[in-house]
Structures are given as structure tokens and as C-alpha cells.
Amino acid sequence: MSIKSILGFLQELKSKLIIIKLIFDRRTPLITKVLFLLAMIYFLLPIDFFPDVSLITGLIDDFIIVPLLIYLGYKLIPDKVKKDYENH
């Protein structure tokens, strides 16, 4: 395992922890918290919008729906709150 891959993993882990912190931040809008929680629940539960008929349809929900929910939630966070967490 290279140093670059370890640093990339740590950066990704940091960004995931920021999302968890944002869920508990009182300045984060409720709709954002709901979208983040829905994304986590949807990823963890075995229920799919698209049936796992083939490998492609089985991955659609995991690689499109979950990131889309996170992206939409992140866009709804006020810029000041984002900057507070990006500076840490």
C-alpha cells in the first residue's frame, strides 16, 4: 500500500466524519439532516429501488442514489457552516 493511497483514504475518512458532524450541528437545516440520514439508511438496508436483476441495476442505487442524496443535502448547508468544517 502506497503513501498516496493511505493519504487518500484518510482524506476520504475525514470527509465522512464531517458529514456525521454536520448531522449533529444545530446550524444544519433539518432537510439536510434528513437527506444524510436517508442516504446512510438506504445504503445499509437491503431494500433497493431497483431490483438486483443484474449487476448493473443492483449497483445503480448504491452509486447514484446515495451520492445524490448526500450531494443534495450538502448543497443545502449554509456556506458559513461549510467553511467552519472545511477549516478544521
VOGU-3710 file (C-alpha; in Angstrom, 3 decimals, decimal comma):
1> msiksilgfl> 0,000/0,000/0,000  1,477/3,331/-1,056  1,613/6,541/0,925  -0,669/8,211/-1,649  -3,377/5,604/-1,178  -3,142/5,890/2,609  -3,398/9,690/2,433  -6,347/9,392/0,041  -8,077/7,003/2,418  -7,503/9,343/5,372
11> qelkskliii> -8,874/12,314/3,405  -11,966/10,307/2,469  -12,430/9,248/6,090  -12,155/12,864/7,207  -14,863/13,924/4,754  -17,178/11,172/6,002  -16,654/12,282/9,583  -17,520/15,846/8,571  -20,896/14,642/7,289  -21,580/12,960/10,626
21> klifdrrtpl> -20,594/16,149/12,466  -22,875/18,181/10,201  -25,820/15,959/11,121  -25,404/16,946/14,765  -24,680/20,629/14,119  -27,685/22,745/15,098  -26,991/25,169/12,222  -27,511/22,446/9,633  -31,020/22,615/8,120  -33,387/19,794/9,044
31> itkvlfllam> -33,873/18,785/5,396  -30,119/18,243/5,072  -30,055/16,056/8,152  -32,946/14,032/6,779  -31,221/13,577/3,390  -27,957/12,460/5,029  -29,762/10,010/7,298  -31,814/8,651/4,384  -28,611/8,100/2,417  -27,000/6,185/5,287
41> iyfllpidff> -30,114/4,118/5,982  -30,637/3,346/2,294  -27,012/2,257/1,925  -27,174/-0,031/4,967  -30,587/-1,602/4,399  -31,028/-4,407/1,874  -34,028/-2,651/0,270  -33,461/-1,369/-3,273  -35,455/0,932/-5,549  -34,026/-1,011/-8,466
51> pdvslitgli> -34,224/-4,801/-8,108  -30,928/-6,689/-8,248  -31,854/-8,411/-11,510  -28,400/-7,771/-12,901  -25,159/-6,412/-11,547  -25,737/-3,041/-13,171  -29,216/-2,439/-11,763  -28,040/-3,621/-8,368  -25,291/-1,031/-8,306  -27,385/1,857/-9,627
61> ddfiivplli> -28,913/2,620/-6,262  -25,624/2,365/-4,376  -23,615/4,504/-6,781  -26,242/7,008/-7,894  -28,991/7,406/-5,294  -26,808/7,525/-2,173  -24,286/10,076/-3,554  -27,162/12,113/-4,989  -28,832/12,350/-1,570  -25,538/13,387/0,030
71> ylgyklipdk> -24,849/15,928/-2,723  -28,308/17,493/-2,427  -28,016/17,664/1,340  -24,573/19,232/1,154  -25,793/21,898/-1,286  -28,463/22,963/1,233  -25,957/23,663/4,013  -25,221/27,374/4,521  -21,780/28,429/3,249  -20,699/29,668/6,697
81> vkkdyenh> -21,275/26,242/8,228  -19,356/24,525/5,405  -16,412/26,891/5,839  -16,310/26,226/9,580  -15,864/22,496/8,955  -13,530/22,845/5,978  -11,089/24,870/8,067  -10,682/22,144/10,696
//
